[in-house]
Amino acid sequence: MEGRGDRLTTLYRSYESVPVRAAVRFPLHLEIVLRTAEQEYPGVTEDVSANGLLFAAPDLPPVGAVVQFEITMPAAIMGSLTDVLLHCVGRIVRHQQVEDKCMAAAVIDEYSFRG
């Protein structure tokens, strides 16, 4: 398996062309840390799609903030032999609160993965 981690695929897309809420969402609860230029925001994803994610955290990045984050997609979910690491760059597009849970949605503008 040596050399497999050297393969890197990157997708760049214009955020104007991304349908924010049209993609199929998967209810995955994965630990995540979103990073802005100023701060880190640890949380847990509520759902994930090809266009973005919804995550819950005690403290949220502001709407409009550019964020970076990595998600490790388990091999069993991805149908692969090994976990897949996604590195994403996006932005926070909304906040919402359901009962006592604070959540934010992030659109993914760019990503790369290794697997």
Stockholm file with secondary structure:
# STOCKHOLM 1.0

chainA/1-115         MEGRGDRLTTLYRSYESVPVRAAVRFPLHLEIVLRTAEQEYPGVTEDVSANGLLFAAPDLPPVGAVVQFEITMPAAIMGSLTDVLLHCVGRIVRHQQVEDKCMAAAVIDEYSFRG
#=GR chainA/1-115 SS CTTGGGCCEEEECCGGGCCTTTSCCBCCCCEEEEECSSCEEEEEEEEECSSEEEEECSSCCCTTCEEEEEEEECHHHHTSSSCEEEEEEEEEEEEEEETTEEEEEEEEEEEEEEC
#=GC SS_cons         CTTGGGCCEEEECCGGGCCTTTSCCBCCCCEEEEECSSCEEEEEEEEECSSEEEEECSSCCCTTCEEEEEEEECHHHHTSSSCEEEEEEEEEEEEEEETTEEEEEEEEEEEEEEC
//
